[in-house]
Structures are given as C-alpha cells and as structure tokens.
C-alpha cells in the first residue's frame, strides 16, 4: 500500500533496508543502476519515479545532464535534498507518479525501477500513460520488476528487513509465487515480462524486455 512506504518505510528506515541487504541483493541493485546508466545519454534530462531518498537518482548524474526525482513521501524527499545538498543538477519533489506536475514531452528518460510499478499500488495503465505523456518522442521509459530466478534471494532480503523491524513479520502461509505478504498488511507483488508486454500494448510505443543479472526484468519502452 502506498501509505506503507510514505508513512512507515521511508527516509532513514528505507535507507537502512539497503544498508543491511546481503551481497547478492547489492549485486542486483548495482546491476539495475548499470542497466539504467547504459540507456542514458550525456545530454539527457531524467525523471526517477518513486526515487525514495535518492539512492538511484544520485548515481544517474554520472551520465545524465539533469536528474529529477519524485516520491510520495515528504520524508524521503527531505532526506534526498539533504544528501545532494546544493547541487543544482538534481531536483526532488513530493509528487504522485500518476499525477505528474510536468509538461508534455519534457524528459528524455523516465525510470521506475526495483518493482515500483507494483510498490506504488496505483493503476499500472495510468502510471505508464503518465510516464509516456512526460517523455519526448523517441525517448525511453524503463520499468523493472523482479525475475522469478531471484525469488530466494529476494525473500531472504525481506526476512532480514522483518528481523530488523523495518517491515512486519512475514506471513509464510500466504507468501509464495512471487508475492511477499506480511502480517501488518505489507504486500509486495511482481510483474512478469508477459504482463509488461500486455500493459504496454495499450499504447503507441515500441517495447522490449531485458533480463538483467538473473534478478531483474526490465521493460524498455520507446515512445513513438
């Protein structure tokens, strides 16, 4: 649920989730960023949807001209601004990903990584539609979700988060088939490559799938 991330798992607690991640998970997180960087040009203006405290956005300036991050959590945005300090090539805003306050055709690249399309708990068609609206013609949109091959490592990471009190106790009776459910109401689903293709087929775009590091499924959308 959206409020889980905006009210319960944000800012320093969210940052802690990544600090305690096992090495295999850190490898997956790095592989996602590398794939994104390989799809960014040096003159690109990039939008990071659900940027959290800026974990990915901060790295993107290695390639991009400017990086804009949005998140529904005010605490996340506050921490992101604190981390980047006065660097004018970053902008962070508290904003809803399905109601972006940007002009049409504004960004060269839009990203929504680490299963954001599931974590946001919004209508995925509206999320894709709004992403397309703010992306220039010929621009790129990247959505990612977890690969089925990463299930054991993903579950281990969530178990560690639960042990540290960052999320609720895992409900093992309901946790299966790519879905992790906690007893406090937290629910983490995934999107398969086929589901990405089906969603993207509703729009005038070119779509390709890329499996990265046996951990992520990327849906790459090029706007026509």
Secondary structure by P-SEA (a helix, b strand, c coil): ccccccccccaaaaaaaaaaccaaaaaaaaaaaaaaaaacccccbbbbcccccccccccccccccbbbbbbccaaaaaaaaaaacccccbbbbbccccccccccccccbbbbcccccccccccaaaaaaaaaaaccccbbbbbbbbcccaaaaaaaaaaaaaaaccccccccccccccccccccbbbbbbccaaaaaaaaccccbbbbbbbccccbbbbbbbcc
